[in-house]
Amino acid sequence: MNHKRILRLLCLFFLIILTGCKSEDAQPSDVFTTYVKYWSNQNFTKMYEMHTPEAKKIMKKDEFVERYKKNLW
């Protein structure tokens, strides 16, 4: 996977996370930090759970998890 595509995916997921904040107390930076922590720990299921319902309609959990597992460096 080329770097431009990875960057696009990161931007897309960052935007999804920012729009998916459900708690009024949650700050976007805190949500992003949590998402990156899950990513660093390879907890792709938790990453997926942070997505909005609309994003989950586009990509199912198994597909998301499998895609991230395949793209580990």
Predicted model as a PDB file, atoms N, CA, C, CB and O in Angstrom, pLDDT in the B-factor column:
MODEL        1                                                                  
ATOM      1  N   MET A   1       0.854  -1.173   0.000  1.00 53.00           N  
ATOM      2  CA  MET A   1       0.000   0.000   0.000  1.00 53.00           C  
ATOM      3  C   MET A   1       0.902   1.239   0.000  1.00 53.00           C  
ATOM      4  CB  MET A   1      -0.973  -0.004   1.233  1.00 53.00           C  
ATOM      5  O   MET A   1       1.839   1.333   0.792  1.00 53.00           O  
ATOM      6  N   ASN A   2       0.616   2.161  -0.873  1.00 71.00           N  
ATOM      7  CA  ASN A   2       1.491   3.318  -0.944  1.00 71.00           C  
ATOM      8  C   ASN A   2       1.188   4.322   0.171  1.00 71.00           C  
ATOM      9  CB  ASN A   2       1.358   3.989  -2.304  1.00 71.00           C  
ATOM     10  O   ASN A   2       0.139   4.257   0.813  1.00 71.00           O  
ATOM     11  N   HIS A   3       2.097   5.225   0.385  1.00 70.00           N  
ATOM     12  CA  HIS A   3       2.004   6.166   1.501  1.00 70.00           C  
ATOM     13  C   HIS A   3       0.849   7.139   1.342  1.00 70.00           C  
ATOM     14  CB  HIS A   3       3.294   6.935   1.639  1.00 70.00           C  
ATOM     15  O   HIS A   3       0.251   7.548   2.338  1.00 70.00           O  
ATOM     16  N   LYS A   4       0.521   7.519   0.108  1.00 72.00           N  
ATOM     17  CA  LYS A   4      -0.603   8.437  -0.102  1.00 72.00           C  
ATOM     18  C   LYS A   4      -1.909   7.798   0.330  1.00 72.00           C  
ATOM     19  CB  LYS A   4      -0.688   8.861  -1.572  1.00 72.00           C  
ATOM     20  O   LYS A   4      -2.766   8.452   0.925  1.00 72.00           O  
ATOM     21  N   ARG A   5      -2.053   6.535   0.032  1.00 74.00           N  
ATOM     22  CA  ARG A   5      -3.287   5.845   0.420  1.00 74.00           C  
ATOM     23  C   ARG A   5      -3.374   5.724   1.939  1.00 74.00           C  
ATOM     24  CB  ARG A   5      -3.357   4.444  -0.233  1.00 74.00           C  
ATOM     25  O   ARG A   5      -4.445   5.907   2.517  1.00 74.00           O  
ATOM     26  N   ILE A   6      -2.267   5.422   2.575  1.00 74.00           N  
ATOM     27  CA  ILE A   6      -2.244   5.326   4.035  1.00 74.00           C  
ATOM     28  C   ILE A   6      -2.612   6.676   4.648  1.00 74.00           C  
ATOM     29  CB  ILE A   6      -0.849   4.863   4.537  1.00 74.00           C  
ATOM     30  O   ILE A   6      -3.394   6.741   5.597  1.00 74.00           O  
ATOM     31  N   LEU A   7      -2.051   7.741   4.108  1.00 68.00           N  
ATOM     32  CA  LEU A   7      -2.350   9.076   4.603  1.00 68.00           C  
ATOM     33  C   LEU A   7      -3.830   9.399   4.435  1.00 68.00           C  
ATOM     34  CB  LEU A   7      -1.495  10.117   3.880  1.00 68.00           C  
ATOM     35  O   LEU A   7      -4.446   9.973   5.333  1.00 68.00           O  
ATOM     36  N   ARG A   8      -4.398   9.035   3.299  1.00 72.00           N  
ATOM     37  CA  ARG A   8      -5.836   9.266   3.069  1.00 72.00           C  
ATOM     38  C   ARG A   8      -6.678   8.497   4.076  1.00 72.00           C  
ATOM     39  CB  ARG A   8      -6.230   8.858   1.637  1.00 72.00           C  
ATOM     40  O   ARG A   8      -7.652   9.027   4.611  1.00 72.00           O  
ATOM     41  N   LEU A   9      -6.305   7.251   4.335  1.00 72.00           N  
ATOM     42  CA  LEU A   9      -7.049   6.447   5.306  1.00 72.00           C  
ATOM     43  C   LEU A   9      -6.954   7.056   6.702  1.00 72.00           C  
ATOM     44  CB  LEU A   9      -6.526   5.001   5.322  1.00 72.00           C  
ATOM     45  O   LEU A   9      -7.942   7.102   7.435  1.00 72.00           O  
ATOM     46  N   LEU A  10      -5.773   7.518   7.061  1.00 71.00           N  
ATOM     47  CA  LEU A  10      -5.608   8.157   8.364  1.00 71.00           C  
ATOM     48  C   LEU A  10      -6.481   9.403   8.483  1.00 71.00           C  
ATOM     49  CB  LEU A  10      -4.142   8.522   8.594  1.00 71.00           C  
ATOM     50  O   LEU A  10      -7.136   9.618   9.503  1.00 71.00           O  
ATOM     51  N   CYS A  11      -6.483  10.204   7.451  1.00 64.00           N  
ATOM     52  CA  CYS A  11      -7.312  11.416   7.462  1.00 64.00           C  
ATOM     53  C   CYS A  11      -8.787  11.071   7.566  1.00 64.00           C  
ATOM     54  CB  CYS A  11      -7.062  12.249   6.203  1.00 64.00           C  
ATOM     55  O   CYS A  11      -9.529  11.699   8.321  1.00 64.00           O  
ATOM     56  N   LEU A  12      -9.209  10.065   6.800  1.00 68.00           N  
ATOM     57  CA  LEU A  12     -10.605   9.645   6.837  1.00 68.00           C  
ATOM     58  C   LEU A  12     -10.993   9.175   8.236  1.00 68.00           C  
ATOM     59  CB  LEU A  12     -10.855   8.531   5.816  1.00 68.00           C  
ATOM     60  O   LEU A  12     -12.025   9.590   8.764  1.00 68.00           O  
ATOM     61  N   PHE A  13     -10.185   8.324   8.831  1.00 71.00           N  
ATOM     62  CA  PHE A  13     -10.509   7.816  10.156  1.00 71.00           C  
ATOM     63  C   PHE A  13     -10.436   8.910  11.214  1.00 71.00           C  
ATOM     64  CB  PHE A  13      -9.574   6.680  10.522  1.00 71.00           C  
ATOM     65  O   PHE A  13     -11.210   8.898  12.171  1.00 71.00           O  
ATOM     66  N   PHE A  14      -9.521   9.847  11.052  1.00 67.00           N  
ATOM     67  CA  PHE A  14      -9.446  10.965  11.985  1.00 67.00           C  
ATOM     68  C   PHE A  14     -10.732  11.782  11.922  1.00 67.00           C  
ATOM     69  CB  PHE A  14      -8.222  11.855  11.674  1.00 67.00           C  
ATOM     70  O   PHE A  14     -11.272  12.177  12.955  1.00 67.00           O  
ATOM     71  N   LEU A  15     -11.220  12.033  10.714  1.00 65.00           N  
ATOM     72  CA  LEU A  15     -12.469  12.777  10.563  1.00 65.00           C  
ATOM     73  C   LEU A  15     -13.654  12.006  11.117  1.00 65.00           C  
ATOM     74  CB  LEU A  15     -12.711  13.110   9.103  1.00 65.00           C  
ATOM     75  O   LEU A  15     -14.547  12.588  11.733  1.00 65.00           O  
ATOM     76  N   ILE A  16     -13.663  10.707  10.901  1.00 71.00           N  
ATOM     77  CA  ILE A  16     -14.735   9.872  11.441  1.00 71.00           C  
ATOM     78  C   ILE A  16     -14.741   9.941  12.956  1.00 71.00           C  
ATOM     79  CB  ILE A  16     -14.582   8.417  10.976  1.00 71.00           C  
ATOM     80  O   ILE A  16     -15.799  10.052  13.576  1.00 71.00           O  
ATOM     81  N   ILE A  17     -13.580   9.878  13.538  1.00 68.00           N  
ATOM     82  CA  ILE A  17     -13.475   9.934  14.998  1.00 68.00           C  
ATOM     83  C   ILE A  17     -13.968  11.275  15.517  1.00 68.00           C  
ATOM     84  CB  ILE A  17     -12.026   9.690  15.448  1.00 68.00           C  
ATOM     85  O   ILE A  17     -14.713  11.339  16.494  1.00 68.00           O  
ATOM     86  N   LEU A  18     -13.549  12.336  14.862  1.00 63.00           N  
ATOM     87  CA  LEU A  18     -13.948  13.661  15.329  1.00 63.00           C  
ATOM     88  C   LEU A  18     -15.454  13.854  15.248  1.00 63.00           C  
ATOM     89  CB  LEU A  18     -13.246  14.738  14.521  1.00 63.00           C  
ATOM     90  O   LEU A  18     -16.044  14.480  16.129  1.00 63.00           O  
ATOM     91  N   THR A  19     -16.079  13.330  14.215  1.00 63.00           N  
ATOM     92  CA  THR A  19     -17.519  13.475  14.084  1.00 63.00           C  
ATOM     93  C   THR A  19     -18.272  12.463  14.926  1.00 63.00           C  
ATOM     94  CB  THR A  19     -17.923  13.340  12.641  1.00 63.00           C  
ATOM     95  O   THR A  19     -19.475  12.605  15.146  1.00 63.00           O  
ATOM     96  N   GLY A  20     -17.570  11.442  15.399  1.00 61.00           N  
ATOM     97  CA  GLY A  20     -18.220  10.385  16.158  1.00 61.00           C  
ATOM     98  C   GLY A  20     -18.161  10.568  17.664  1.00 61.00           C  
ATOM     99  O   GLY A  20     -18.544   9.663  18.405  1.00 61.00           O  
ATOM    100  N   CYS A  21     -17.698  11.700  18.130  1.00 56.00           N  
ATOM    101  CA  CYS A  21     -17.637  11.924  19.569  1.00 56.00           C  
ATOM    102  C   CYS A  21     -19.057  11.955  20.125  1.00 56.00           C  
ATOM    103  CB  CYS A  21     -16.880  13.245  19.899  1.00 56.00           C  
ATOM    104  O   CYS A  21     -19.869  12.787  19.720  1.00 56.00           O  
ATOM    105  N   LYS A  22     -19.348  11.061  21.039  1.00 57.00           N  
ATOM    106  CA  LYS A  22     -20.707  10.957  21.559  1.00 57.00           C  
ATOM    107  C   LYS A  22     -20.863  11.651  22.904  1.00 57.00           C  
ATOM    108  CB  LYS A  22     -21.103   9.506  21.685  1.00 57.00           C  
ATOM    109  O   LYS A  22     -21.956  12.102  23.246  1.00 57.00           O  
ATOM    110  N   SER A  23     -19.823  11.736  23.639  1.00 56.00           N  
ATOM    111  CA  SER A  23     -19.891  12.361  24.950  1.00 56.00           C  
ATOM    112  C   SER A  23     -19.614  13.853  24.817  1.00 56.00           C  
ATOM    113  CB  SER A  23     -18.891  11.702  25.927  1.00 56.00           C  
ATOM    114  O   SER A  23     -18.697  14.269  24.109  1.00 56.00           O  
ATOM    115  N   GLU A  24     -20.415  14.641  25.503  1.00 62.00           N  
ATOM    116  CA  GLU A  24     -20.200  16.083  25.458  1.00 62.00           C  
ATOM    117  C   GLU A  24     -18.888  16.468  26.127  1.00 62.00           C  
ATOM    118  CB  GLU A  24     -21.361  16.812  26.125  1.00 62.00           C  
ATOM    119  O   GLU A  24     -18.329  17.526  25.837  1.00 62.00           O  
ATOM    120  N   ASP A  25     -18.396  15.620  27.016  1.00 70.00           N  
ATOM    121  CA  ASP A  25     -17.152  15.902  27.714  1.00 70.00           C  
ATOM    122  C   ASP A  25     -15.916  15.495  26.920  1.00 70.00           C  
ATOM    123  CB  ASP A  25     -17.149  15.203  29.038  1.00 70.00           C  
ATOM    124  O   ASP A  25     -14.809  15.950  27.208  1.00 70.00           O  
ATOM    125  N   ALA A  26     -16.107  14.645  25.930  1.00 76.00           N  
ATOM    126  CA  ALA A  26     -14.968  14.134  25.156  1.00 76.00           C  
ATOM    127  C   ALA A  26     -14.427  15.220  24.235  1.00 76.00           C  
ATOM    128  CB  ALA A  26     -15.379  12.891  24.332  1.00 76.00           C  
ATOM    129  O   ALA A  26     -15.165  15.832  23.462  1.00 76.00           O  
ATOM    130  N   GLN A  27     -13.141  15.440  24.334  1.00 88.00           N  
ATOM    131  CA  GLN A  27     -12.464  16.380  23.454  1.00 88.00           C  
ATOM    132  C   GLN A  27     -11.924  15.614  22.256  1.00 88.00           C  
ATOM    133  CB  GLN A  27     -11.321  17.133  24.200  1.00 88.00           C  
ATOM    134  O   GLN A  27     -11.472  14.479  22.414  1.00 88.00           O  
ATOM    135  N   PRO A  28     -11.957  16.198  21.063  1.00 89.00           N  
ATOM    136  CA  PRO A  28     -11.446  15.500  19.880  1.00 89.00           C  
ATOM    137  C   PRO A  28     -10.019  14.991  20.063  1.00 89.00           C  
ATOM    138  CB  PRO A  28     -11.502  16.418  18.680  1.00 89.00           C  
ATOM    139  O   PRO A  28      -9.693  13.893  19.612  1.00 89.00           O  
ATOM    140  N   SER A  29      -9.180  15.765  20.710  1.00 90.00           N  
ATOM    141  CA  SER A  29      -7.795  15.329  20.896  1.00 90.00           C  
ATOM    142  C   SER A  29      -7.721  14.093  21.793  1.00 90.00           C  
ATOM    143  CB  SER A  29      -6.955  16.466  21.495  1.00 90.00           C  
ATOM    144  O   SER A  29      -6.866  13.230  21.592  1.00 90.00           O  
ATOM    145  N   ASP A  30      -8.613  14.006  22.780  1.00 92.00           N  
ATOM    146  CA  ASP A  30      -8.644  12.829  23.649  1.00 92.00           C  
ATOM    147  C   ASP A  30      -9.109  11.593  22.872  1.00 92.00           C  
ATOM    148  CB  ASP A  30      -9.569  13.078  24.861  1.00 92.00           C  
ATOM    149  O   ASP A  30      -8.569  10.499  23.039  1.00 92.00           O  
ATOM    150  N   VAL A  31     -10.101  11.785  22.035  1.00 91.00           N  
ATOM    151  CA  VAL A  31     -10.616  10.679  21.222  1.00 91.00           C  
ATOM    152  C   VAL A  31      -9.531  10.195  20.268  1.00 91.00           C  
ATOM    153  CB  VAL A  31     -11.881  11.113  20.433  1.00 91.00           C  
ATOM    154  O   VAL A  31      -9.327   8.991  20.106  1.00 91.00           O  
ATOM    155  N   PHE A  32      -8.846  11.130  19.644  1.00 92.00           N  
ATOM    156  CA  PHE A  32      -7.779  10.773  18.716  1.00 92.00           C  
ATOM    157  C   PHE A  32      -6.654  10.033  19.446  1.00 92.00           C  
ATOM    158  CB  PHE A  32      -7.229  12.032  18.020  1.00 92.00           C  
ATOM    159  O   PHE A  32      -6.131   9.041  18.938  1.00 92.00           O  
ATOM    160  N   THR A  33      -6.285  10.512  20.630  1.00 94.00           N  
ATOM    161  CA  THR A  33      -5.235   9.858  21.416  1.00 94.00           C  
ATOM    162  C   THR A  33      -5.631   8.420  21.758  1.00 94.00           C  
ATOM    163  CB  THR A  33      -4.954  10.656  22.709  1.00 94.00           C  
ATOM    164  O   THR A  33      -4.806   7.510  21.683  1.00 94.00           O  
ATOM    165  N   THR A  34      -6.878   8.224  22.126  1.00 94.00           N  
ATOM    166  CA  THR A  34      -7.368   6.877  22.437  1.00 94.00           C  
ATOM    167  C   THR A  34      -7.309   5.991  21.203  1.00 94.00           C  
ATOM    168  CB  THR A  34      -8.807   6.933  22.983  1.00 94.00           C  
ATOM    169  O   THR A  34      -6.890   4.836  21.281  1.00 94.00           O  
ATOM    170  N   TYR A  35      -7.726   6.529  20.067  1.00 93.00           N  
ATOM    171  CA  TYR A  35      -7.723   5.771  18.812  1.00 93.00           C  
ATOM    172  C   TYR A  35      -6.296   5.339  18.453  1.00 93.00           C  
ATOM    173  CB  TYR A  35      -8.335   6.616  17.663  1.00 93.00           C  
ATOM    174  O   TYR A  35      -6.062   4.185  18.094  1.00 93.00           O  
ATOM    175  N   VAL A  36      -5.363   6.258  18.553  1.00 93.00           N  
ATOM    176  CA  VAL A  36      -3.961   5.957  18.236  1.00 93.00           C  
ATOM    177  C   VAL A  36      -3.398   4.940  19.225  1.00 93.00           C  
ATOM    178  CB  VAL A  36      -3.108   7.247  18.254  1.00 93.00           C  
ATOM    179  O   VAL A  36      -2.604   4.081  18.841  1.00 93.00           O  
ATOM    180  N   LYS A  37      -3.799   5.028  20.491  1.00 95.00           N  
ATOM    181  CA  LYS A  37      -3.359   4.052  21.493  1.00 95.00           C  
ATOM    182  C   LYS A  37      -3.841   2.650  21.107  1.00 95.00           C  
ATOM    183  CB  LYS A  37      -3.887   4.438  22.905  1.00 95.00           C  
ATOM    184  O   LYS A  37      -3.076   1.687  21.156  1.00 95.00           O  
ATOM    185  N   TYR A  38      -5.116   2.548  20.725  1.00 95.00           N  
ATOM    186  CA  TYR A  38      -5.639   1.254  20.288  1.00 95.00           C  
ATOM    187  C   TYR A  38      -4.863   0.751  19.071  1.00 95.00           C  
ATOM    188  CB  TYR A  38      -7.145   1.361  19.958  1.00 95.00           C  
ATOM    189  O   TYR A  38      -4.552  -0.436  18.972  1.00 95.00           O  
ATOM    190  N   TRP A  39      -4.555   1.656  18.155  1.00 91.00           N  
ATOM    191  CA  TRP A  39      -3.814   1.293  16.952  1.00 91.00           C  
ATOM    192  C   TRP A  39      -2.421   0.783  17.326  1.00 91.00           C  
ATOM    193  CB  TRP A  39      -3.711   2.500  15.992  1.00 91.00           C  
ATOM    194  O   TRP A  39      -1.971  -0.240  16.811  1.00 91.00           O  
ATOM    195  N   SER A  40      -1.749   1.493  18.212  1.00 91.00           N  
ATOM    196  CA  SER A  40      -0.406   1.098  18.638  1.00 91.00           C  
ATOM    197  C   SER A  40      -0.403  -0.274  19.304  1.00 91.00           C  
ATOM    198  CB  SER A  40       0.168   2.135  19.593  1.00 91.00           C  
ATOM    199  O   SER A  40       0.548  -1.044  19.165  1.00 91.00           O  
ATOM    200  N   ASN A  41      -1.474  -0.566  20.025  1.00 94.00           N  
ATOM    201  CA  ASN A  41      -1.607  -1.858  20.703  1.00 94.00           C  
ATOM    202  C   ASN A  41      -2.235  -2.924  19.809  1.00 94.00           C  
ATOM    203  CB  ASN A  41      -2.437  -1.698  21.962  1.00 94.00           C  
ATOM    204  O   ASN A  41      -2.492  -4.044  20.249  1.00 94.00           O  
ATOM    205  N   GLN A  42      -2.477  -2.566  18.561  1.00 93.00           N  
ATOM    206  CA  GLN A  42      -3.095  -3.456  17.577  1.00 93.00           C  
ATOM    207  C   GLN A  42      -4.454  -3.964  18.037  1.00 93.00           C  
ATOM    208  CB  GLN A  42      -2.180  -4.633  17.292  1.00 93.00           C  
ATOM    209  O   GLN A  42      -4.825  -5.107  17.769  1.00 93.00           O  
ATOM    210  N   ASN A  43      -5.190  -3.108  18.730  1.00 95.00           N  
ATOM    211  CA  ASN A  43      -6.535  -3.446  19.172  1.00 95.00           C  
ATOM    212  C   ASN A  43      -7.517  -2.872  18.146  1.00 95.00           C  
ATOM    213  CB  ASN A  43      -6.823  -2.890  20.622  1.00 95.00           C  
ATOM    214  O   ASN A  43      -8.179  -1.865  18.396  1.00 95.00           O  
ATOM    215  N   PHE A  44      -7.595  -3.524  17.002  1.00 94.00           N  
ATOM    216  CA  PHE A  44      -8.364  -3.020  15.869  1.00 94.00           C  
ATOM    217  C   PHE A  44      -9.865  -3.071  16.121  1.00 94.00           C  
ATOM    218  CB  PHE A  44      -8.031  -3.811  14.625  1.00 94.00           C  
ATOM    219  O   PHE A  44     -10.616  -2.271  15.563  1.00 94.00           O  
ATOM    220  N   THR A  45     -10.304  -3.998  16.951  1.00 95.00           N  
ATOM    221  CA  THR A  45     -11.728  -4.072  17.280  1.00 95.00           C  
ATOM    222  C   THR A  45     -12.156  -2.826  18.049  1.00 95.00           C  
ATOM    223  CB  THR A  45     -12.033  -5.344  18.103  1.00 95.00           C  
ATOM    224  O   THR A  45     -13.207  -2.249  17.768  1.00 95.00           O  
ATOM    225  N   LYS A  46     -11.344  -2.414  19.015  1.00 96.00           N  
ATOM    226  CA  LYS A  46     -11.649  -1.192  19.772  1.00 96.00           C  
ATOM    227  C   LYS A  46     -11.616   0.032  18.863  1.00 96.00           C  
ATOM    228  CB  LYS A  46     -10.651  -1.012  20.934  1.00 96.00           C  
ATOM    229  O   LYS A  46     -12.423   0.947  19.027  1.00 96.00           O  
ATOM    230  N   MET A  47     -10.693   0.056  17.911  1.00 94.00           N  
ATOM    231  CA  MET A  47     -10.639   1.155  16.953  1.00 94.00           C  
ATOM    232  C   MET A  47     -11.959   1.224  16.200  1.00 94.00           C  
ATOM    233  CB  MET A  47      -9.452   0.981  15.969  1.00 94.00           C  
ATOM    234  O   MET A  47     -12.548   2.296  16.058  1.00 94.00           O  
ATOM    235  N   TYR A  48     -12.414   0.081  15.724  1.00 95.00           N  
ATOM    236  CA  TYR A  48     -13.647   0.027  14.946  1.00 95.00           C  
ATOM    237  C   TYR A  48     -14.848   0.492  15.777  1.00 95.00           C  
ATOM    238  CB  TYR A  48     -13.883  -1.397  14.427  1.00 95.00           C  
ATOM    239  O   TYR A  48     -15.730   1.183  15.268  1.00 95.00           O  
ATOM    240  N   GLU A  49     -14.874   0.115  17.037  1.00 95.00           N  
ATOM    241  CA  GLU A  49     -15.993   0.491  17.902  1.00 95.00           C  
ATOM    242  C   GLU A  49     -16.115   1.998  18.080  1.00 95.00           C  
ATOM    243  CB  GLU A  49     -15.841  -0.164  19.252  1.00 95.00           C  
ATOM    244  O   GLU A  49     -17.183   2.491  18.444  1.00 95.00           O  
ATOM    245  N   MET A  50     -15.053   2.726  17.833  1.00 94.00           N  
ATOM    246  CA  MET A  50     -15.089   4.181  17.957  1.00 94.00           C  
ATOM    247  C   MET A  50     -15.705   4.866  16.739  1.00 94.00           C  
ATOM    248  CB  MET A  50     -13.694   4.708  18.179  1.00 94.00           C  
ATOM    249  O   MET A  50     -15.992   6.062  16.781  1.00 94.00           O  
ATOM    250  N   HIS A  51     -15.907   4.130  15.671  1.00 93.00           N  
ATOM    251  CA  HIS A  51     -16.449   4.719  14.451  1.00 93.00           C  
ATOM    252  C   HIS A  51     -17.937   5.036  14.603  1.00 93.00           C  
ATOM    253  CB  HIS A  51     -16.230   3.775  13.264  1.00 93.00           C  
ATOM    254  O   HIS A  51     -18.631   4.457  15.439  1.00 93.00           O  
ATOM    255  N   THR A  52     -18.396   5.951  13.789  1.00 91.00           N  
ATOM    256  CA  THR A  52     -19.810   6.317  13.790  1.00 91.00           C  
ATOM    257  C   THR A  52     -20.633   5.195  13.171  1.00 91.00           C  
ATOM    258  CB  THR A  52     -20.037   7.642  13.027  1.00 91.00           C  
ATOM    259  O   THR A  52     -20.091   4.362  12.444  1.00 91.00           O  
ATOM    260  N   PRO A  53     -21.932   5.161  13.447  1.00 92.00           N  
ATOM    261  CA  PRO A  53     -22.788   4.161  12.806  1.00 92.00           C  
ATOM    262  C   PRO A  53     -22.735   4.252  11.273  1.00 92.00           C  
ATOM    263  CB  PRO A  53     -24.229   4.329  13.285  1.00 92.00           C  
ATOM    264  O   PRO A  53     -22.803   3.232  10.587  1.00 92.00           O  
ATOM    265  N   GLU A  54     -22.617   5.452  10.753  1.00 93.00           N  
ATOM    266  CA  GLU A  54     -22.538   5.635   9.303  1.00 93.00           C  
ATOM    267  C   GLU A  54     -21.270   4.994   8.744  1.00 93.00           C  
ATOM    268  CB  GLU A  54     -22.577   7.132   8.946  1.00 93.00           C  
ATOM    269  O   GLU A  54     -21.306   4.348   7.696  1.00 93.00           O  
ATOM    270  N   ALA A  55     -20.161   5.170   9.437  1.00 92.00           N  
ATOM    271  CA  ALA A  55     -18.897   4.578   8.991  1.00 92.00           C  
ATOM    272  C   ALA A  55     -18.955   3.058   9.079  1.00 92.00           C  
ATOM    273  CB  ALA A  55     -17.722   5.112   9.830  1.00 92.00           C  
ATOM    274  O   ALA A  55     -18.391   2.357   8.239  1.00 92.00           O  
ATOM    275  N   LYS A  56     -19.641   2.559  10.098  1.00 93.00           N  
ATOM    276  CA  LYS A  56     -19.761   1.108  10.256  1.00 93.00           C  
ATOM    277  C   LYS A  56     -20.601   0.480   9.155  1.00 93.00           C  
ATOM    278  CB  LYS A  56     -20.364   0.777  11.606  1.00 93.00           C  
ATOM    279  O   LYS A  56     -20.443  -0.703   8.854  1.00 93.00           O  
ATOM    280  N   LYS A  57     -21.491   1.260   8.553  1.00 93.00           N  
ATOM    281  CA  LYS A  57     -22.282   0.752   7.424  1.00 93.00           C  
ATOM    282  C   LYS A  57     -21.408   0.579   6.186  1.00 93.00           C  
ATOM    283  CB  LYS A  57     -23.456   1.703   7.113  1.00 93.00           C  
ATOM    284  O   LYS A  57     -21.666  -0.291   5.354  1.00 93.00           O  
ATOM    285  N   ILE A  58     -20.386   1.400   6.068  1.00 93.00           N  
ATOM    286  CA  ILE A  58     -19.502   1.354   4.901  1.00 93.00           C  
ATOM    287  C   ILE A  58     -18.553   0.167   4.982  1.00 93.00           C  
ATOM    288  CB  ILE A  58     -18.703   2.657   4.781  1.00 93.00           C  
ATOM    289  O   ILE A  58     -18.283  -0.487   3.975  1.00 93.00           O  
ATOM    290  N   MET A  59     -18.052  -0.108   6.169  1.00 92.00           N  
ATOM    291  CA  MET A  59     -17.093  -1.198   6.337  1.00 92.00           C  
ATOM    292  C   MET A  59     -17.452  -1.993   7.585  1.00 92.00           C  
ATOM    293  CB  MET A  59     -15.639  -0.654   6.429  1.00 92.00           C  
ATOM    294  O   MET A  59     -17.557  -1.431   8.675  1.00 92.00           O  
ATOM    295  N   LYS A  60     -17.636  -3.273   7.428  1.00 94.00           N  
ATOM    296  CA  LYS A  60     -17.961  -4.153   8.546  1.00 94.00           C  
ATOM    297  C   LYS A  60     -16.721  -4.397   9.405  1.00 94.00           C  
ATOM    298  CB  LYS A  60     -18.535  -5.492   8.035  1.00 94.00           C  
ATOM    299  O   LYS A  60     -15.590  -4.240   8.946  1.00 94.00           O  
ATOM    300  N   LYS A  61     -16.957  -4.784  10.664  1.00 95.00           N  
ATOM    301  CA  LYS A  61     -15.864  -4.944  11.621  1.00 95.00           C  
ATOM    302  C   LYS A  61     -14.816  -5.946  11.150  1.00 95.00           C  
ATOM    303  CB  LYS A  61     -16.412  -5.378  12.959  1.00 95.00           C  
ATOM    304  O   LYS A  61     -13.620  -5.660  11.217  1.00 95.00           O  
ATOM    305  N   ASP A  62     -15.239  -7.100  10.681  1.00 95.00           N  
ATOM    306  CA  ASP A  62     -14.272  -8.112  10.245  1.00 95.00           C  
ATOM    307  C   ASP A  62     -13.387  -7.597   9.115  1.00 95.00           C  
ATOM    308  CB  ASP A  62     -14.999  -9.377   9.797  1.00 95.00           C  
ATOM    309  O   ASP A  62     -12.184  -7.854   9.094  1.00 95.00           O  
ATOM    310  N   GLU A  63     -13.986  -6.872   8.182  1.00 93.00           N  
ATOM    311  CA  GLU A  63     -13.226  -6.312   7.064  1.00 93.00           C  
ATOM    312  C   GLU A  63     -12.218  -5.273   7.565  1.00 93.00           C  
ATOM    313  CB  GLU A  63     -14.179  -5.677   6.026  1.00 93.00           C  
ATOM    314  O   GLU A  63     -11.071  -5.252   7.120  1.00 93.00           O  
ATOM    315  N   PHE A  64     -12.646  -4.424   8.480  1.00 93.00           N  
ATOM    316  CA  PHE A  64     -11.774  -3.398   9.040  1.00 93.00           C  
ATOM    317  C   PHE A  64     -10.586  -4.029   9.760  1.00 93.00           C  
ATOM    318  CB  PHE A  64     -12.558  -2.495  10.001  1.00 93.00           C  
ATOM    319  O   PHE A  64      -9.436  -3.666   9.514  1.00 93.00           O  
ATOM    320  N   VAL A  65     -10.873  -4.975  10.649  1.00 93.00           N  
ATOM    321  CA  VAL A  65      -9.823  -5.626  11.433  1.00 93.00           C  
ATOM    322  C   VAL A  65      -8.845  -6.341  10.511  1.00 93.00           C  
ATOM    323  CB  VAL A  65     -10.431  -6.621  12.443  1.00 93.00           C  
ATOM    324  O   VAL A  65      -7.631  -6.238  10.691  1.00 93.00           O  
ATOM    325  N   GLU A  66      -9.358  -7.053   9.540  1.00 92.00           N  
ATOM    326  CA  GLU A  66      -8.496  -7.794   8.618  1.00 92.00           C  
ATOM    327  C   GLU A  66      -7.618  -6.853   7.799  1.00 92.00           C  
ATOM    328  CB  GLU A  66      -9.340  -8.664   7.685  1.00 92.00           C  
ATOM    329  O   GLU A  66      -6.448  -7.147   7.555  1.00 92.00           O  
ATOM    330  N   ARG A  67      -8.175  -5.735   7.380  1.00 90.00           N  
ATOM    331  CA  ARG A  67      -7.415  -4.753   6.593  1.00 90.00           C  
ATOM    332  C   ARG A  67      -6.239  -4.211   7.410  1.00 90.00           C  
ATOM    333  CB  ARG A  67      -8.335  -3.587   6.139  1.00 90.00           C  
ATOM    334  O   ARG A  67      -5.130  -4.084   6.889  1.00 90.00           O  
ATOM    335  N   TYR A  68      -6.473  -3.895   8.671  1.00 88.00           N  
ATOM    336  CA  TYR A  68      -5.392  -3.367   9.498  1.00 88.00           C  
ATOM    337  C   TYR A  68      -4.356  -4.429   9.831  1.00 88.00           C  
ATOM    338  CB  TYR A  68      -5.953  -2.782  10.777  1.00 88.00           C  
ATOM    339  O   TYR A  68      -3.164  -4.128   9.898  1.00 88.00           O  
ATOM    340  N   LYS A  69      -4.786  -5.658  10.039  1.00 88.00           N  
ATOM    341  CA  LYS A  69      -3.822  -6.727  10.307  1.00 88.00           C  
ATOM    342  C   LYS A  69      -2.903  -6.951   9.119  1.00 88.00           C  
ATOM    343  CB  LYS A  69      -4.546  -8.024  10.656  1.00 88.00           C  
ATOM    344  O   LYS A  69      -1.717  -7.225   9.300  1.00 88.00           O  
ATOM    345  N   LYS A  70      -3.426  -6.841   7.919  1.00 86.00           N  
ATOM    346  CA  LYS A  70      -2.634  -7.050   6.712  1.00 86.00           C  
ATOM    347  C   LYS A  70      -1.636  -5.939   6.481  1.00 86.00           C  
ATOM    348  CB  LYS A  70      -3.534  -7.175   5.517  1.00 86.00           C  
ATOM    349  O   LYS A  70      -0.597  -6.155   5.858  1.00 86.00           O  
ATOM    350  N   ASN A  71      -1.935  -4.762   6.972  1.00 78.00           N  
ATOM    351  CA  ASN A  71      -1.091  -3.598   6.679  1.00 78.00           C  
ATOM    352  C   ASN A  71      -0.115  -3.253   7.782  1.00 78.00           C  
ATOM    353  CB  ASN A  71      -1.947  -2.415   6.409  1.00 78.00           C  
ATOM    354  O   ASN A  71       0.363  -2.121   7.857  1.00 78.00           O  
ATOM    355  N   LEU A  72       0.185  -4.211   8.636  1.00 69.00           N  
ATOM    356  CA  LEU A  72       1.194  -3.967   9.660  1.00 69.00           C  
ATOM    357  C   LEU A  72       2.571  -3.953   9.016  1.00 69.00           C  
ATOM    358  CB  LEU A  72       1.123  -5.035  10.776  1.00 69.00           C  
ATOM    359  O   LEU A  72       2.852  -4.721   8.095  1.00 69.00           O  
ATOM    360  N   TRP A  73       3.413  -3.078   9.510  1.00 57.00           N  
ATOM    361  CA  TRP A  73       4.766  -3.005   8.949  1.00 57.00           C  
ATOM    362  C   TRP A  73       5.639  -4.000   9.615  1.00 57.00           C  
ATOM    363  CB  TRP A  73       5.359  -1.615   9.092  1.00 57.00           C  
ATOM    364  O   TRP A  73       6.821  -4.101   9.288  1.00 57.00           O  
TER     365      TRP A  73                                                      
ENDMDL                                                                          
END                                                                             
